[in-house]
Amino acid sequence: MRSALFCSAVDVADAGPAAVLDDALGRAGVDGLAVAASYHAARDLLPHARGPRLRAFPAGLWIARDAAVWDRCPVQPDRAGDALTEAAVAELVEQAGARGATVDGWAVFMHVDRAEPGPGTHVTAFGDPLPEQLCPSRPAARAYAVALARAILRAGMGEVLAESLHHHGLEHGVHHERYLLEPGSVGRFLLGLCLCDDCVAGASAAGADGPALRAGIRSLLQGMLDRGEPLTGELESRAQAAALLGGELGALLDAREAAVTSLVAEVAAACREEGGALTLLDSSGAAKGYADGRPTGDPAVGFGWRFGIDVAALAPHCTVEAIAYARDPERVALDLSAYRAAVGDGELAAIVRPFGPDCDGADDLRAKVALAREAGCRRLDFYHYGLMPLPVLDRIAAALA
């Protein structure tokens, strides 16, 4: 089981590639790094930074723009880093190779933090575009995903670690999201659905009257807004969601899963053509446990239908990475066991947080490392170098040993 330490391009530029490699390979004892090659906007507290300690990051591409990849792409990436940062990442790849280590490219795909809508944009039931997110059903967004994977591998990275390569829900991490009217469980779900023409066509192909379904969702939501009352109901399972609107919503769920599965297959094929591989990070574990490390309910793998993720269907195309953000090792065991059952003989990976709300010592982390090995994980990743105090690196080394 190989291991990697997630980090940002700014971590590399501030400290220098050699120092970051020393910390990762020498002090933490991992096999390599996973650098954010393209990422969303953030403002982070960086405990050991050589530069600013509280820092805002723009969204966009942190590796040098490859004109051969991007010139004909309908969705163009913003440039997040400057020339020095891009050079630092390129140097990291070169130095890691000389030391027998790996550098992978970690990237957010369908979240682009744009102010204006463009090709491939998610569209709500009301026809409102959400420019910060792309829809996996739309050709322009799919072309962007393939181009981003190719760009990462052509930058010399060995594997693409894809975050957000799927649909999203209403709460999407946009700064200052505000809902003074509580939509309710059903309202939140319906408000978060993309109902662009491509999604509606997919629902029609899956057996529904797509335009009528979109109109029905819009009518339900409009009634909620007019009354000022939430749309509530049991929505813990895919079957409960599929039963909405007289059972017609099931066709849209089928279409969303088909779109994500075919997109992942297309990106994975592009990765193989470039001599690399694809690992998909399933956001379900983060949705359940990111805030406090205390996920509840069914295993995270059963949450993916909300994002169009069918892990069993994805497993033939890529490694599936479980986001095991949980304080309790028993919860991690539950989740990894469920993921292993879903992927069958396919390749499984996991990512854990070795500090923060999930972990307060080497013994706890050692238990989670053991669980990843028992689940047959191909790789185990640690989140994330820039956000952790440096003594956490020693905890990682102790747990791996």
Wavefront OBJ file of the C-alpha trace (Angstrom):
o trace
v 0.000 0.000 0.000
v 1.578 3.243 -1.120
v 1.009 6.532 0.660
v 0.996 10.199 -0.263
v 0.747 13.525 1.503
v -1.672 16.018 -0.037
v -0.343 19.566 -0.368
v -0.897 22.803 -2.263
v 1.317 24.381 -4.891
v 1.859 27.316 -2.542
v 3.282 24.947 0.090
v 5.864 23.895 -2.471
v 6.680 27.408 -3.624
v 6.987 28.847 -0.103
v 9.144 26.124 1.431
v 10.930 24.992 -1.716
v 10.628 21.563 -3.370
v 13.588 20.069 -1.505
v 12.233 21.004 1.937
v 8.767 19.677 1.152
v 10.225 16.406 -0.108
v 12.357 16.139 3.031
v 9.274 16.626 5.194
v 7.164 14.135 3.235
v 9.668 11.389 2.482
v 12.007 11.763 5.414
v 9.901 12.960 8.308
v 6.403 11.640 7.490
v 7.719 8.508 5.781
v 5.229 8.576 2.897
v 6.008 7.480 -0.651
v 5.183 10.750 -2.370
v 3.048 13.842 -2.691
v -0.272 14.762 -4.256
v -0.153 18.410 -5.322
v -3.244 20.503 -5.986
v -2.840 21.069 -9.722
v -6.225 22.797 -10.039
v -8.336 23.818 -7.085
v -11.205 25.939 -5.806
v -10.834 29.213 -3.927
v -10.066 28.983 -0.210
v -8.737 30.873 2.759
v -6.509 28.691 4.925
v -4.666 28.839 8.213
v -1.161 27.520 7.485
v 0.582 26.615 10.764
v 4.130 26.150 9.459
v 4.114 28.326 6.350
v 7.313 30.092 5.318
v 5.045 32.757 3.811
v 1.732 34.198 5.102
v 0.053 32.165 7.862
v -3.533 33.156 6.986
v -3.805 33.135 3.241
v -6.475 33.401 0.560
v -6.060 31.325 -2.577
v -7.698 31.989 -5.941
v -9.381 29.238 -7.918
v -7.790 27.825 -11.021
v -4.805 26.044 -12.481
v -1.589 25.839 -10.447
v 0.495 24.174 -13.156
v 1.746 25.835 -16.328
v -0.896 26.108 -19.046
v -0.313 23.614 -21.866
v -1.559 25.267 -25.064
v -1.738 21.916 -26.859
v -4.302 20.753 -24.310
v -6.285 23.937 -23.684
v -6.437 25.985 -26.885
v -9.509 24.189 -28.284
v -11.250 23.429 -24.984
v -14.671 25.146 -24.648
v -14.081 25.771 -20.923
v -10.857 27.616 -20.206
v -9.137 27.354 -16.814
v -8.259 30.438 -14.823
v -4.625 30.829 -13.858
v -4.267 30.596 -10.087
v -0.506 30.539 -9.653
v 2.242 32.790 -10.941
v 5.311 31.738 -12.898
v 7.341 31.104 -9.725
v 4.704 28.791 -8.273
v 4.321 26.892 -11.536
v 8.100 26.515 -11.750
v 8.245 25.245 -8.179
v 5.723 22.499 -8.929
v 7.638 21.487 -12.068
v 10.847 21.358 -10.039
v 9.137 19.245 -7.364
v 8.161 16.680 -10.006
v 11.745 16.579 -11.276
v 13.357 16.331 -7.834
v 10.897 13.670 -6.678
v 11.690 11.528 -9.701
v 15.410 11.813 -8.946
v 14.692 10.577 -5.399
v 12.515 7.683 -6.555
v 9.332 9.301 -5.254
v 5.986 9.979 -6.874
v 4.087 13.227 -7.426
v 0.431 12.927 -8.330
v -1.948 15.663 -9.413
v -4.882 16.335 -7.120
v -7.576 18.424 -8.790
v -11.121 19.696 -8.428
v -13.000 19.133 -11.676
v -16.647 20.247 -11.699
v -16.215 23.210 -9.313
v -14.720 26.254 -11.032
v -15.591 29.300 -8.875
v -16.653 31.500 -11.783
v -18.562 34.752 -11.438
v -20.322 34.418 -14.794
v -21.979 31.366 -16.371
v -20.244 29.762 -19.311
v -20.323 26.565 -21.363
v -21.160 23.486 -19.327
v -22.726 25.357 -16.397
v -25.167 23.692 -13.986
v -28.738 25.029 -14.368
v -31.486 24.787 -11.728
v -35.128 23.866 -12.217
v -35.878 27.596 -12.465
v -33.372 28.002 -15.293
v -30.922 29.804 -13.000
v -27.295 29.111 -13.963
v -24.847 28.343 -11.155
v -21.570 29.474 -12.713
v -19.330 28.028 -10.004
v -20.170 24.463 -10.921
v -20.166 22.416 -14.098
v -22.585 19.664 -15.045
v -21.198 16.195 -15.934
v -23.972 15.738 -18.517
v -22.914 18.728 -20.638
v -20.419 18.247 -23.488
v -18.381 21.362 -22.699
v -17.906 20.313 -19.071
v -16.917 16.815 -20.152
v -14.327 18.198 -22.573
v -12.919 20.325 -19.756
v -12.573 17.294 -17.470
v -10.687 15.315 -20.103
v -8.414 18.275 -20.858
v -7.615 18.826 -17.176
v -6.642 15.184 -16.695
v -4.388 15.304 -19.747
v -2.786 18.566 -18.602
v -1.928 17.074 -15.205
v -0.270 14.009 -16.666
v 1.602 15.994 -19.312
v 3.032 18.063 -16.451
v 4.878 14.909 -15.401
v 2.560 13.724 -12.635
v 1.907 10.017 -12.372
v -1.734 9.806 -11.392
v -4.806 12.041 -11.407
v -6.636 12.250 -8.085
v -10.008 13.629 -9.119
v -12.167 15.449 -6.614
v -15.606 16.711 -7.633
v -15.838 14.655 -10.820
v -19.603 14.314 -10.370
v -22.784 16.286 -9.712
v -23.178 18.445 -6.605
v -25.894 19.269 -4.127
v -27.244 22.614 -2.989
v -24.579 23.266 -0.350
v -21.523 23.491 -2.510
v -18.942 25.402 -0.521
v -19.541 28.770 -2.167
v -18.643 31.559 0.223
v -21.515 33.080 2.186
v -24.300 30.791 1.014
v -27.475 32.053 2.699
v -30.853 30.348 3.163
v -33.026 32.264 5.615
v -35.965 30.216 4.345
v -35.299 26.625 5.427
v -35.957 24.523 2.289
v -36.314 21.197 4.140
v -34.719 17.886 3.198
v -36.660 17.441 -0.053
v -36.419 21.121 -0.942
v -32.638 21.144 -0.516
v -32.285 18.078 -2.686
v -34.493 19.404 -5.480
v -32.881 22.860 -5.413
v -29.500 21.203 -5.885
v -30.431 19.196 -8.978
v -29.129 20.248 -12.367
v -31.970 20.374 -14.873
v -30.129 21.687 -17.901
v -31.302 20.484 -21.306
v -28.728 17.667 -21.287
v -29.902 16.374 -17.905
v -33.529 16.594 -19.014
v -32.701 14.699 -22.220
v -30.979 12.049 -20.111
v -34.082 11.654 -17.957
v -36.186 11.254 -21.098
v -33.817 8.591 -22.410
v -34.161 6.803 -19.054
v -37.940 6.605 -19.434
v -39.374 9.814 -17.991
v -41.025 12.777 -19.663
v -38.015 15.012 -19.066
v -39.596 18.427 -19.717
v -42.637 17.485 -17.608
v -40.349 16.309 -14.816
v -38.477 19.595 -14.835
v -41.770 21.497 -14.743
v -42.992 19.345 -11.867
v -39.850 19.987 -9.820
v -40.113 23.700 -10.536
v -43.765 23.722 -9.445
v -42.967 21.964 -6.154
v -40.168 24.390 -5.403
v -42.234 27.417 -6.351
v -44.974 26.286 -3.990
v -42.404 25.991 -1.214
v -41.161 29.505 -1.886
v -44.660 30.966 -2.143
v -45.760 29.416 1.144
v -42.489 30.023 2.928
v -42.640 26.461 4.250
v -40.049 23.694 3.854
v -40.470 20.634 1.665
v -39.862 17.815 4.097
v -39.923 14.054 3.946
v -37.811 10.948 4.348
v -34.848 11.165 2.024
v -32.259 8.816 3.488
v -32.114 6.439 0.547
v -32.016 6.492 -3.218
v -35.320 4.594 -3.309
v -37.032 7.350 -1.313
v -35.715 9.986 -3.707
v -36.698 7.953 -6.769
v -40.270 7.750 -5.500
v -40.716 11.538 -5.623
v -42.965 13.061 -8.305
v -44.881 9.855 -8.772
v -41.738 7.809 -9.274
v -40.569 9.910 -12.217
v -37.500 11.228 -10.382
v -35.900 7.799 -10.538
v -35.216 8.290 -14.244
v -33.302 11.499 -13.521
v -31.228 9.719 -10.870
v -30.471 6.982 -13.405
v -29.438 9.590 -15.968
v -27.188 11.411 -13.489
v -25.397 8.186 -12.577
v -25.027 7.224 -16.230
v -23.531 10.633 -17.014
v -21.005 10.452 -14.163
v -20.048 6.867 -14.947
v -19.489 7.573 -18.646
v -17.550 10.738 -17.842
v -15.276 8.903 -15.405
v -14.731 6.206 -18.013
v -13.804 8.855 -20.583
v -11.383 10.625 -18.236
v -9.843 7.301 -17.183
v -9.299 6.365 -20.837
v -7.583 9.708 -21.449
v -5.357 9.084 -18.417
v -4.327 5.708 -19.796
v -3.545 7.281 -23.169
v -1.232 9.711 -21.356
v 0.499 6.871 -19.504
v -1.175 7.554 -16.163
v -4.166 6.463 -14.117
v -7.279 7.912 -12.503
v -8.385 7.781 -8.887
v -11.823 9.208 -8.071
v -12.360 10.736 -4.632
v -15.942 9.999 -3.585
v -17.208 13.138 -1.829
v -19.719 11.183 0.252
v -17.374 10.741 3.212
v -16.609 14.457 3.273
v -20.308 15.326 3.090
v -20.915 13.184 6.165
v -17.826 13.851 8.283
v -15.910 16.933 7.180
v -17.325 19.348 9.768
v -16.756 17.403 12.969
v -15.380 13.957 12.150
v -18.518 12.318 13.506
v -20.486 10.876 10.571
v -23.659 8.985 11.431
v -26.093 6.702 9.711
v -25.391 4.280 6.901
v -21.907 3.880 5.406
v -20.721 6.753 3.226
v -20.767 4.648 0.060
v -24.574 4.650 0.216
v -24.660 8.464 0.071
v -23.175 8.794 -3.398
v -26.474 8.638 -5.274
v -27.002 12.273 -4.296
v -24.030 13.173 -6.508
v -24.675 10.691 -9.313
v -22.020 8.330 -7.966
v -22.511 4.578 -8.400
v -19.339 3.107 -6.945
v -19.927 -0.379 -8.317
v -20.306 1.040 -11.841
v -17.190 3.211 -11.467
v -14.908 0.481 -10.130
v -14.077 -1.083 -13.537
v -12.756 2.265 -14.761
v -10.699 3.735 -11.921
v -9.538 3.426 -8.348
v -12.269 4.608 -5.968
v -10.956 6.588 -2.992
v -13.032 6.661 0.175
v -12.839 9.909 2.132
v -12.577 8.424 5.627
v -13.090 11.571 7.661
v -14.135 10.037 10.959
v -12.768 10.171 14.483
v -13.879 6.683 15.470
v -11.832 3.832 13.924
v -14.946 1.670 14.092
v -16.686 4.120 11.766
v -13.715 3.988 9.381
v -13.931 0.190 9.473
v -17.655 0.338 8.650
v -17.099 2.657 5.709
v -14.098 0.837 4.234
v -15.840 -2.517 4.516
v -18.830 -1.131 2.615
v -16.607 0.398 -0.053
v -14.742 -2.883 -0.480
v -18.042 -4.704 -0.937
v -19.117 -2.144 -3.537
v -15.910 -2.203 -5.616
v -15.504 -5.977 -5.376
v -12.191 -6.892 -6.983
v -11.655 -3.296 -8.112
v -9.029 -0.977 -6.709
v -9.780 0.894 -3.494
v -7.964 3.795 -1.809
v -8.617 5.892 1.276
v -7.738 9.326 2.582
v -7.637 10.266 6.258
v -6.990 13.394 8.309
v -4.134 12.664 10.735
v -5.092 15.522 13.053
v -7.922 18.017 13.629
v -11.362 16.626 14.465
v -10.435 13.101 13.369
v -7.252 12.209 15.177
v -5.339 13.150 18.333
v -2.480 10.660 18.392
v -0.407 8.039 16.637
v -2.353 5.115 18.123
v -5.604 6.355 16.612
v -3.962 6.940 13.253
v -2.178 3.593 13.402
v -5.542 1.869 13.784
v -6.840 3.589 10.652
v -3.709 2.680 8.688
v -4.259 -0.945 9.706
v -7.892 -0.773 8.588
v -6.851 0.552 5.171
v -4.432 -2.356 4.790
v -7.078 -4.859 5.869
v -9.486 -3.421 3.282
v -6.877 -4.009 0.571
v -6.416 -0.330 -0.219
v -3.962 0.312 -3.033
v -3.060 3.690 -1.572
v -3.623 5.674 1.620
v -3.419 9.466 1.509
v -3.096 12.077 4.247
v -4.823 15.494 4.212
v -3.010 17.917 4.187
v 0.579 19.126 4.613
v 0.013 22.883 4.572
v -2.882 22.745 7.044
v -1.130 20.653 9.685
v 1.430 21.567 12.360
v 4.765 19.940 11.528
v 4.719 17.501 14.507
v 1.812 15.741 12.789
v 4.371 14.465 10.259
v 5.952 12.445 13.077
v 2.542 10.991 13.897
v 2.143 9.838 10.301
v 5.581 8.191 10.343
v 4.776 6.404 13.607
v 1.444 5.177 12.286
v 2.929 3.880 9.027
v 5.736 2.154 10.916
l 1 2 3 4 5 6 7 8 9 10 11 12 13 14 15 16 17 18 19 20 21 22 23 24 25 26 27 28 29 30 31 32 33 34 35 36 37 38 39 40 41 42 43 44 45 46 47 48 49 50 51 52 53 54 55 56 57 58 59 60 61 62 63 64 65 66 67 68 69 70 71 72 73 74 75 76 77 78 79 80 81 82 83 84 85 86 87 88 89 90 91 92 93 94 95 96 97 98 99 100 101 102 103 104 105 106 107 108 109 110 111 112 113 114 115 116 117 118 119 120 121 122 123 124 125 126 127 128 129 130 131 132 133 134 135 136 137 138 139 140 141 142 143 144 145 146 147 148 149 150 151 152 153 154 155 156 157 158 159 160 161 162 163 164 165 166 167 168 169 170 171 172 173 174 175 176 177 178 179 180 181 182 183 184 185 186 187 188 189 190 191 192 193 194 195 196 197 198 199 200 201 202 203 204 205 206 207 208 209 210 211 212 213 214 215 216 217 218 219 220 221 222 223 224 225 226 227 228 229 230 231 232 233 234 235 236 237 238 239 240 241 242 243 244 245 246 247 248 249 250 251 252 253 254 255 256 257 258 259 260 261 262 263 264 265 266 267 268 269 270 271 272 273 274 275 276 277 278 279 280 281 282 283 284 285 286 287 288 289 290 291 292 293 294 295 296 297 298 299 300 301 302 303 304 305 306 307 308 309 310 311 312 313 314 315 316 317 318 319 320 321 322 323 324 325 326 327 328 329 330 331 332 333 334 335 336 337 338 339 340 341 342 343 344 345 346 347 348 349 350 351 352 353 354 355 356 357 358 359 360 361 362 363 364 365 366 367 368 369 370 371 372 373 374 375 376 377 378 379 380 381 382 383 384 385 386 387 388 389 390 391 392 393 394 395 396 397 398 399 400 401
